[in-house]
Amino acid sequence: MLARYRLGSLIALLWALAAATCVSYGLYTVSSHTQRFFGTVALAWTVPFVVLGVLRFLQLVRRHTQAESPTDAMLRDWPFLLNAALWGLSTALVIYGS
């Protein structure tokens, strides 16, 4: 089924969805509802971790590895895991530390 799609089209769609994900998270962090709910405007400081995570994911998907799936590659990639841990820590500090 996937053979019907052109690789260039799939790559363009992947990049567009990655950009939409980053923009959506960024808009979520600065929305008035989110700021009222968490009681802080500092959640926006976690956006760079999301952008780096999405970019690292794109790099892992494009790189030809021995992993069976992108999820497998992410779970074995220490830079991705470190970024995810730092995102979680920074988010917890912003939410519970203020």
C-alpha positions as CSV (number, residue, x, y, z in Angstrom):
1,M,0.0,0.0,0.0
2,L,2.8,2.5,0.9
3,A,4.5,1.8,-2.5
4,R,1.8,4.0,-4.1
5,Y,3.1,7.1,-2.4
6,R,6.1,9.1,-3.6
7,L,8.9,9.3,-1.1
8,G,9.2,13.1,-1.6
9,S,5.6,13.6,-0.8
10,L,5.9,11.5,2.4
11,I,8.9,13.4,3.5
12,A,7.2,16.8,2.9
13,L,4.2,15.6,4.9
14,L,6.4,14.4,7.7
15,W,8.1,17.8,7.9
16,A,4.8,19.6,7.8
17,L,3.3,17.5,10.6
18,A,6.5,18.0,12.6
19,A,6.2,21.8,12.2
20,A,2.5,21.6,13.1
21,T,3.3,19.6,16.2
22,C,5.9,22.2,17.4
23,V,3.6,25.1,16.7
24,S,0.7,23.5,18.4
25,Y,2.7,22.8,21.6
26,G,4.0,26.3,21.6
27,L,0.5,27.8,21.2
28,Y,-0.7,25.5,24.0
29,T,1.9,26.7,26.4
30,V,1.1,30.4,25.9
31,S,-2.7,30.0,25.8
32,S,-4.6,31.9,28.5
33,H,-6.4,28.7,29.5
34,T,-3.2,26.8,30.0
35,Q,-1.6,29.7,31.9
36,R,-4.7,29.9,34.2
37,F,-4.8,26.2,34.7
38,F,-1.2,25.8,35.7
39,G,-0.9,29.2,37.3
40,T,2.3,30.2,35.4
41,V,3.4,31.6,32.1
42,A,6.8,29.8,32.3
43,L,5.6,26.7,30.5
44,A,6.7,28.3,27.3
45,W,10.3,27.6,28.4
46,T,9.7,23.9,27.7
47,V,9.1,24.5,23.9
48,P,12.8,24.1,22.9
49,F,12.8,20.6,24.4
50,V,9.8,19.7,22.2
51,V,11.4,21.2,19.1
52,L,14.7,19.3,19.7
53,G,12.8,16.1,20.4
54,V,10.8,16.4,17.1
55,L,13.9,17.2,15.2
56,R,15.8,14.3,16.7
57,F,12.8,12.0,15.8
58,L,13.0,13.2,12.2
59,Q,16.7,12.5,12.1
60,L,16.1,9.0,13.5
61,V,13.4,8.3,11.0
62,R,15.6,9.5,8.1
63,R,18.6,7.6,9.2
64,H,18.8,4.0,8.1
65,T,19.2,2.0,11.3
66,Q,18.8,-1.5,12.4
67,A,15.8,-0.6,14.5
68,E,12.5,-2.3,13.5
69,S,10.5,0.9,14.0
70,P,11.0,4.6,14.8
71,T,9.8,3.9,18.4
72,D,12.5,1.3,18.7
73,A,15.1,3.8,17.5
74,M,13.9,6.5,20.0
75,L,14.0,4.1,22.9
76,R,17.6,3.2,22.1
77,D,18.8,6.7,21.4
78,W,20.4,8.4,24.4
79,P,20.2,12.0,23.1
80,F,16.4,11.6,22.5
81,L,15.9,10.0,26.0
82,L,18.0,12.7,27.7
83,N,16.0,15.4,26.0
84,A,12.8,13.7,27.0
85,A,14.0,13.5,30.6
86,L,15.0,17.1,30.6
87,W,11.6,18.1,29.2
88,G,9.9,16.1,31.9
89,L,12.0,17.6,34.6
90,S,11.7,21.2,33.3
91,T,7.9,20.8,33.0
92,A,7.6,19.4,36.5
93,L,9.7,22.2,37.9
94,V,7.6,24.8,36.0
95,I,4.3,23.3,37.2
96,Y,5.1,22.3,40.7
97,G,8.0,24.6,41.5
98,S,6.1,27.9,41.1
